[in-house]
Amino acid sequence: MRLPRAPSELWLVAGFKSLVSLLVLAAGFRALSDDDYARVHIAQSFAQAPSFDPSGTSWLPLPFWLTGAAMALLGTDPIVARVVAVASGVLGVALLWAAARALGVGRQGALLGATIAAAFPYSAWLGVATVPELLTASLIVFALATAASPNPTQRLAGGVLLAAAALSRYEAWPVVLGLAALGAWDALRHRDLRRLLPAVIAALGPLSWLVSGLVRHGSAFFFVKRVAAYHAAVGGDARPAWERLLDKPIALVRCEPELMALLVVLLVAQLSRGTAPLGRYARVGLGLGALLAFLMIGDVRGAAPTHHAERTLLACWLASALLVGDLACSLRVRLSPLTRRLTTLGALSAVLCAALFARPWYARRDGFIDRSDHVELGRAARAAAPGRVLLVSTPDYGYYSVFTGYGSPESSLAIGGGDPRLPPRQGAPASPAEFMKYISNTGAHWLVVTGDEQTALARRAGATPWAARGELSLLRAPGL
């Protein structure tokens, strides 16, 4: 039986995003940073001991609830977190297709826009990384797209999903304020207080976190202090305030030059014909403008993310992709043949120049990380003797990836590394006696050490080599 047209398009979008995700993983991408592995470790902890605030840090809780719930059902292997990440990316792009349709975009425009949103680089990377950015950004765009919908069910759905976004990433919070302002305007204009309900529902996300902070940490805004303390501990940003203020507007163009070049060409072509089709994006633009202002203020105050800061702009890029799809399809039928050919040539030239010249030269970003060796050593220990105390010595946050492979957060301990806001931990053992002291104090069964020197010391302490991957070695503690 043939599927109805709309569900068929949705399946196409979901299938295309799944293909993009598989290709990204096949190309070798694994994680943005050690934060990805730390998030998986926290989700594993939640699977074994659920709580409202799984991380106990400034990280918002919903992503841990989702991944941790899946791990409680399917096991704590990190592959479960990867499946959740890919499924979240597919769901996010499906929501973008629904957002375009809610805005009144035609079938072809919605399909093209969602397809572009599934494939540009940051969407592709974040669609498989074990971080919540892609799904959160999609929830934001959907909520703004439904804010003016005549369908009250769509508006309520937007409020619920924005509350979820606000419990996932802080960049959703200014959008909640924007939705509240729009809801108040609609309530006055229509003389209907029910128009405020989506904003009230959305506000429950931030409010619940503020109340939790007050109860658990003694301050509703504890996360602001923690982020500021972290920035100070890692050196902060010494640049003038005006330079930091411009970081995000510049990054908006710099980090996705092909998408933004295509948008500019299509906007120029559209403005030559009038602005009527752009009106439906007014509320999306206002909400994302509030988000951008929030990020710019955060940069000035020293509260920007410490790595890959441009990922906070993802909602802006996703909305741009939907607008590109809408304009491309609508202009195709409204322009004269000559103008259409010129616009197509200009769009292709802009994308080609951006890809060949702007991206290699200008679209710089922080490097990605791959801790596959660390994960595999953790898996090796779990396969041989799970649940025993695992002691990991790494010079950085790499121990989180070993923890995720081991899958027993309650029995995973680290030597060295650590939060720069806290007093320095004791460093890696410098003698066999120090190794023995660590083993005696922790009751460790497994040791994971970094480098030949540490491996030699552990062996002199009586540890037995078990496996090795890259610079890491897995050893059994002496006497076992």
C-alpha positions in Angstrom: 0.0 0.0 0.0 1.3 3.4 -0.9 2.0 5.7 2.0 0.4 9.2 2.1 2.6 11.9 0.7 3.5 13.7 3.9 4.7 10.6 5.8 6.6 9.6 2.7 8.5 12.8 2.8 9.2 12.4 6.5 10.6 9.0 5.9 12.8 10.4 3.1 14.1 13.0 5.5 14.8 10.5 8.3 16.4 8.1 5.9 18.7 10.8 4.5 19.8 11.9 7.9 20.5 8.3 8.9 22.7 7.9 5.8 24.6 11.1 6.6 25.2 9.9 10.1 26.5 6.6 9.0 28.8 8.3 6.5 30.2 10.6 9.2 30.9 7.7 11.5 32.4 5.7 8.6 34.7 8.7 7.9 36.1 8.3 11.4 34.4 11.0 13.4 33.8 10.0 17.0 33.6 13.0 19.4 34.0 16.8 19.6 36.0 16.6 22.9 36.4 14.7 26.1 33.0 16.2 27.2 31.3 13.7 24.9 32.8 10.8 26.9 32.1 12.5 30.2 28.5 12.8 29.2 28.3 9.1 28.5 29.9 8.3 31.8 27.3 10.4 33.6 24.5 8.7 31.7 25.9 5.4 32.8 25.8 6.6 36.4 22.2 7.7 36.0 21.2 4.3 34.6 22.4 2.7 37.8 21.3 5.5 40.2 18.7 7.8 38.7 18.5 11.4 40.1 17.1 14.8 39.0 20.6 16.2 38.5 22.8 13.4 37.3 25.9 15.4 36.7 25.9 17.6 39.8 27.6 20.3 37.6 26.3 23.1 35.5 25.2 20.6 32.8 21.5 20.5 32.3 19.8 17.1 33.1 17.5 16.0 30.3 20.2 14.5 27.9 21.4 12.3 30.8 17.8 11.2 31.5 17.3 10.2 27.9 20.6 8.4 27.4 20.6 7.0 31.0 17.0 5.6 30.5 18.1 3.8 27.3 21.1 2.4 29.1 19.0 1.2 32.0 17.0 -0.8 29.4 19.8 -1.9 27.0 22.9 -1.9 29.0 25.7 0.6 29.7 27.9 -0.1 26.7 28.8 3.3 25.0 27.3 2.0 21.7 23.9 2.6 23.4 24.8 6.3 23.8 25.8 6.4 20.1 22.5 4.9 19.0 20.6 7.5 21.1 22.7 10.3 19.6 22.0 9.1 16.0 18.3 8.6 16.8 18.2 12.1 18.4 19.7 13.6 15.2 17.1 11.9 13.0 14.3 13.0 15.3 15.7 16.6 15.2 15.7 16.7 11.4 12.2 15.3 11.3 11.1 18.1 13.7 12.7 20.6 11.3 10.6 19.2 8.5 7.5 19.6 10.7 8.6 23.1 11.6 8.8 24.1 7.9 5.3 22.7 7.3 4.0 24.6 10.3 5.4 27.8 8.9 3.4 27.2 5.7 6.3 26.1 3.5 5.4 24.0 0.6 6.1 20.2 0.4 9.1 20.5 -1.8 10.5 23.5 0.1 10.1 21.7 3.4 11.8 18.6 2.1 14.7 20.5 0.5 15.2 22.6 3.7 15.2 19.6 6.0 17.6 17.8 3.7 20.0 20.7 3.7 19.6 20.9 7.5 20.6 17.3 7.8 23.8 17.6 5.8 25.8 20.8 6.4 28.9 20.0 8.4 28.0 21.0 11.9 24.6 19.3 11.7 26.4 16.2 10.3 29.0 16.1 13.2 26.5 17.0 16.0 24.1 14.4 14.6 26.3 11.6 15.8 28.2 13.1 18.7 27.0 12.1 22.2 26.0 15.7 23.0 22.5 17.3 22.9 23.1 20.2 20.6 21.3 19.1 17.4 18.1 17.9 19.1 18.0 21.0 21.3 18.5 23.3 18.3 15.7 21.5 16.4 13.4 21.8 19.4 14.1 25.6 19.5 13.3 26.0 15.8 10.1 24.0 16.0 8.9 25.9 19.0 9.4 29.3 17.2 7.9 28.0 14.0 4.7 27.0 15.8 4.5 30.2 17.9 2.1 31.8 15.5 0.3 28.7 14.4 -3.5 28.9 14.3 -3.5 25.3 15.6 -3.5 25.4 19.5 -2.2 21.8 19.6 0.9 22.9 17.6 1.5 25.8 19.9 1.2 23.7 23.0 3.6 21.1 21.4 6.0 23.9 20.8 5.9 25.0 24.5 6.5 21.4 25.7 9.4 20.9 23.3 10.9 24.2 24.3 10.8 23.3 27.9 12.7 20.1 27.0 15.2 22.2 25.1 15.6 24.5 28.1 16.5 21.4 30.2 19.1 20.4 27.7 21.1 23.6 26.7 21.2 27.1 28.1 20.9 28.8 24.7 17.2 27.8 24.8 16.6 30.1 27.8 16.5 33.4 25.9 14.1 31.7 23.4 11.8 30.9 26.4 11.8 34.6 27.2 11.1 35.5 23.6 8.2 33.0 23.5 6.8 34.6 26.7 6.9 38.1 25.1 5.2 36.8 21.9 2.6 34.9 24.0 1.8 38.1 26.0 1.4 40.1 22.7 -0.9 37.4 21.3 -2.9 37.3 24.5 -3.5 41.0 24.4 -4.2 41.1 20.7 -6.7 38.2 20.8 -7.9 38.9 24.3 -7.3 35.3 25.1 -5.1 34.3 28.1 -4.8 30.8 26.7 -2.3 32.2 24.2 0.1 32.4 27.2 -0.1 28.7 28.0 2.8 27.6 25.7 5.1 30.1 27.2 4.1 29.1 30.7 4.8 25.4 29.9 8.2 26.3 28.3 9.1 28.4 31.4 8.8 25.3 33.6 12.1 24.0 32.2 14.3 26.9 33.4 12.2 27.4 36.6 12.7 23.8 37.7 16.4 24.0 37.2 16.6 27.3 39.2 14.6 25.8 42.0 16.9 22.7 42.0 19.9 24.9 42.1 18.5 26.8 45.1 17.7 23.6 47.0 20.8 21.5 46.0 23.5 24.2 45.7 22.2 27.1 47.8 21.9 29.4 44.8 19.4 29.5 41.9 22.2 30.7 39.6 24.9 28.4 40.8 25.8 27.4 37.2 26.8 31.0 36.3 29.3 31.0 39.1 30.7 27.6 38.1 31.1 28.5 34.4 32.8 31.8 35.4 35.1 30.0 37.8 36.1 27.5 35.1 36.9 30.2 32.6 39.0 32.0 35.2 40.8 28.7 36.0 41.8 28.1 32.4 43.0 31.7 31.8 39.8 33.4 30.6 39.8 35.6 27.4 42.1 38.6 27.5 40.8 40.1 24.3 39.0 43.5 24.3 35.2 43.3 25.0 34.3 44.6 21.6 36.2 41.7 19.9 34.4 39.1 22.1 31.1 40.8 21.3 31.5 40.2 17.6 32.6 36.5 18.0 29.3 34.9 17.4 28.1 37.1 14.5 31.4 36.5 12.7 31.3 32.8 13.5 27.8 32.6 12.1 29.2 33.2 8.6 32.7 31.9 9.1 31.9 28.4 10.3 29.3 27.5 7.7 30.3 29.7 4.7 28.6 27.6 2.0 25.2 27.7 3.7 25.4 31.4 4.5 26.6 32.3 1.0 23.7 30.4 -0.5 21.3 32.1 1.8 22.6 35.6 0.8 22.2 34.9 -2.9 18.6 33.6 -2.5 17.7 36.5 -0.2 18.9 39.0 -2.8 16.9 37.3 -5.5 13.8 37.2 -3.2 14.1 40.9 -2.2 14.1 41.8 -5.8 10.6 40.3 -6.0 9.3 41.6 -2.6 9.4 40.4 1.0 6.0 38.7 1.3 7.3 35.1 1.8 9.8 36.2 4.4 7.0 37.4 6.8 6.3 33.9 8.1 9.8 33.7 9.5 9.4 36.8 11.6 8.9 35.0 14.9 11.7 32.6 14.2 14.0 35.5 13.5 13.0 37.3 16.7 13.6 34.2 18.8 16.9 33.5 17.2 17.9 37.2 17.5 17.3 36.8 21.3 19.5 33.7 21.3 22.3 35.5 19.4 22.1 38.5 21.8 22.3 36.1 24.7 25.4 34.4 23.3 27.1 37.7 22.5 26.5 39.0 26.1 27.9 35.7 27.4 31.0 36.1 25.3 31.5 39.6 26.8 31.0 38.3 30.3 33.4 35.4 29.8 30.7 32.7 29.8 31.2 31.2 26.4 31.9 27.5 25.9 35.6 26.7 26.2 35.7 24.7 23.0 33.8 24.6 19.7 31.9 27.7 20.9 30.3 28.1 17.4 28.1 25.0 18.1 25.8 27.2 20.1 24.7 28.8 16.8 23.3 25.6 15.4 19.7 26.7 15.7 20.4 29.7 13.5 22.0 27.5 10.9 19.1 25.0 11.0 16.6 27.8 10.5 18.7 29.2 7.7 18.7 25.8 6.0 14.9 25.8 6.1 14.7 29.3 4.6 17.1 28.3 1.9 14.9 25.3 0.9 11.8 27.5 1.0 13.3 30.3 -1.1 14.9 27.9 -3.6 11.7 26.2 -4.4 9.5 29.3 -4.4 11.8 31.3 -6.6 12.1 28.5 -9.1 8.5 29.0 -10.1 8.2 32.7 -9.7 11.3 34.0 -11.5 11.6 34.3 -15.3 13.7 31.7 -17.0 16.6 34.0 -17.5 16.6 35.3 -13.9 16.2 31.8 -12.6 19.3 30.7 -14.5 21.3 33.7 -13.3 20.2 33.0 -9.7 21.1 29.3 -10.0 24.5 30.2 -11.4 25.1 32.8 -8.7 24.1 30.3 -6.0 26.3 27.6 -7.3 29.3 30.0 -7.7 28.8 31.3 -4.2 28.7 27.8 -2.7 31.7 26.7 -4.7 33.8 29.7 -3.7 32.9 29.3 -0.1 33.8 25.6 -0.2 37.1 26.0 -2.1 38.4 29.2 -0.6 36.5 30.4 2.5 36.3 27.1 4.4 39.9 26.0 4.1 41.2 29.5 4.8 38.6 31.1 7.1 36.4 28.4 8.6 38.8 27.3 11.3 37.6 25.4 14.3 38.9 23.5 17.3 40.0 20.0 16.5 38.0 16.9 17.2 39.1 14.0 19.4 39.0 10.2 19.1 39.4 8.1 22.2 38.6 4.8 20.6 41.7 3.1 22.1 40.7 4.3 25.6 37.2 2.9 25.1 38.4 -0.4 23.8 40.7 -0.9 26.8 37.8 -0.2 29.1 35.8 -2.8 27.2 38.6 -5.3 27.5 38.6 -5.0 31.3 34.9 -5.3 31.4 34.9 -8.5 29.3 37.6 -10.1 31.5 36.4 -9.1 35.0 33.6 -6.6 35.1 32.6 -4.6 38.1 36.0 -4.6 39.9 37.7 -1.4 40.8 39.4 0.2 37.7 42.1 2.7 38.3 43.1 5.0 35.4 46.1 7.2 35.1 46.0 9.7 32.3 47.5 13.2 31.9 44.2 14.7 30.9 40.5 14.0 30.8 41.1 10.8 28.7 40.1 8.7 31.7 36.4 9.4 31.0 36.6 7.4 27.8 38.2 4.4 29.6 35.4 4.7 32.1 32.7 4.6 29.4 34.2 1.4 27.9 34.3 -0.2 31.3 30.6 0.7 32.0 30.8 0.5 35.8 30.9 4.2 37.0 30.7 3.3 40.7 34.0 1.3 40.5 35.9 3.6 38.1 38.6 5.9 39.7 41.1 8.3 38.1 44.6 9.4 39.0 45.7 12.9 37.7 43.7 15.1 35.3 40.8 16.8 37.0 38.9 20.0 37.2 41.2 23.1 37.1 38.8 24.8 39.6 39.7 22.3 42.3 43.0 21.8 44.1 45.4 19.8 42.0 45.2 16.0 42.3 48.2 14.0 43.0 49.9 13.2 39.8 50.7 9.9 38.2 52.7 7.4 40.3 56.4 8.1 40.2 57.6 4.8 41.7 56.5 1.2 42.1 55.8 2.0 45.8 53.4 4.7 44.8 51.6 2.3 42.5 51.2 -0.1 45.4 49.9 2.6 47.7 47.2 3.5 45.1 46.2 -0.1 44.7 46.1 -0.7 48.4 44.0 2.4 49.1 41.5 1.8 46.3 41.4 -2.0 46.2 42.0 -1.8 42.4 41.8 -4.9 40.3 42.6 -3.2 37.0 45.2 -0.5 36.1 45.2 1.6 32.9 48.4 3.7 32.5 49.7 6.0 29.9 53.1 5.6 28.2 56.0 3.1 28.4 57.4 4.7 31.6 54.2 4.2 33.6 53.8 0.7 32.2 57.3 -0.2 33.4 56.6 1.2 36.9 53.4 -0.7 37.1 55.1 -3.9 36.1 57.8 -3.4 38.6 55.1 -3.0 41.2 53.9 -6.5 40.3 51.1 -5.7 37.9 50.5 -8.1 35.0 50.1 -6.8 31.4 46.7 -7.7 30.0 46.2 -5.6 26.9 47.5 -2.5 25.1 46.0 0.1 22.7 48.0 3.0 21.4 49.8 4.7 24.2 47.7 3.0 26.9 48.2 -0.3 28.7 45.8 -2.4 30.7 47.3 -4.3 33.6 45.9 -6.6 36.4 46.9 -5.5 39.9 49.5 -7.6 41.6 48.4 -10.7 43.5 45.4 -11.3 41.3 
